[in-house]
């Protein structure tokens, strides 16, 4: 936005749209919009992806841990 008007964003050399306001770059990948953190270049997870990752992490944390001799410690 400039002077209270929207200004079109031109794609960069890779075809991504860069938002300096949001500090994101956005690209179409396989027909879906994927947003990337410009500082880390990591994709931002959508809510369902973030929920799935949190659930997997939680489940992973509950798995019994093997001991040194291969038996499970509960």
C-alpha positions in Angstrom: 0.0 0.0 0.0 1.3 3.4 -0.8 -0.5 6.7 0.0 -3.6 4.7 1.0 -3.7 2.9 -2.4 -2.9 -0.6 -3.2 0.2 -1.0 -5.4 0.6 -4.2 -7.5 3.5 -6.4 -6.6 5.7 -7.6 -9.4 7.1 -11.1 -9.2 10.8 -11.4 -8.5 13.3 -13.4 -10.7 12.0 -16.7 -9.3 8.3 -15.8 -9.9 7.7 -15.2 -6.2 5.7 -12.3 -4.9 7.6 -10.6 -2.0 5.7 -8.7 0.7 8.1 -6.5 2.7 5.2 -5.6 5.1 4.7 -9.3 6.0 8.4 -10.3 5.5 7.1 -13.2 3.3 7.6 -14.5 -0.2 4.7 -16.3 -1.9 4.8 -18.8 -4.7 2.5 -21.1 -6.5 3.6 -24.7 -6.1 1.5 -27.5 -7.7 -1.4 -25.0 -7.9 -1.3 -24.0 -4.3 -0.1 -20.8 -2.7 2.9 -21.5 -0.4 4.3 -18.7 1.8 7.9 -18.6 3.0 9.5 -16.7 5.8 12.0 -14.4 4.0 14.6 -14.6 6.9 14.7 -18.4 7.1 13.4 -19.4 3.7 11.2 -22.0 5.5 7.7 -22.5 4.3 5.0 -21.4 6.7 2.7 -24.2 7.7 -1.0 -23.9 7.2 -3.2 -24.4 10.3 -4.0 -28.1 9.5 -0.3 -28.8 8.7 0.8 -27.2 12.0 -1.9 -29.2 13.9 -0.7 -32.4 12.3 3.0 -31.6 13.1 2.1 -30.8 16.7 0.1 -34.1 17.0 2.9 -36.1 15.5 5.4 -34.4 17.9 3.2 -35.1 20.8 2.7 -38.8 19.8 6.4 -39.2 19.3 7.1 -37.9 22.8 4.8 -40.5 24.3 6.5 -43.5 22.6 8.4 -45.8 24.9 12.1 -45.2 24.8 14.4 -48.2 24.2 17.1 -48.8 26.7 20.7 -49.5 26.0 20.1 -53.3 25.8 17.2 -53.0 23.4 14.3 -53.5 25.8 11.7 -50.8 26.2 11.6 -48.6 29.2 8.1 -47.4 30.2 
